Amino acid sequence: MGITVDPTGKFAYVTNYEGFTVSGYEINPSTGGLTAVPGSPFAAGEGPTSVTVDPSGKFVYLSDDFANGQQVNGVWAYGIDNATGTLTGLPGSPFLSGAFTPSIVVSGEIH
């Protein structure tokens, strides 16, 4: 349901709502073709809807409506391996958002 590209244009991430995962792809800079990153797809709750990469390109965040069959409305957070695009879940993830979270946006300056 959602797709995002990291700030360098090297990786793309796609939510798989019914697959309960997020897929990561390396983007070929010459052809635009996609190759799955190691370990993809990555676990993402039960209904990931939207995905974004923070401006530094270090983290991926996605909104999720369900966990363990219950509507919990959370935000999943991952660190990005900048060499491979592989995602690693951050401690404490998912973080409960408390309300329906159909989309997610991260903005700010790149440092």
Buried (B, 14 or more C-beta within 10 A) or exposed (E): BBEBEBEEEBBBBBBBBEEBBBBBBBBEEEEEEBEEBEEBBBEBBBBBBBBBBBBBBBBBBBBBBBBEEEEBBBBBBBBBBBEEBBBEBBEEBBEEBEEEBEEBEEEEEEE
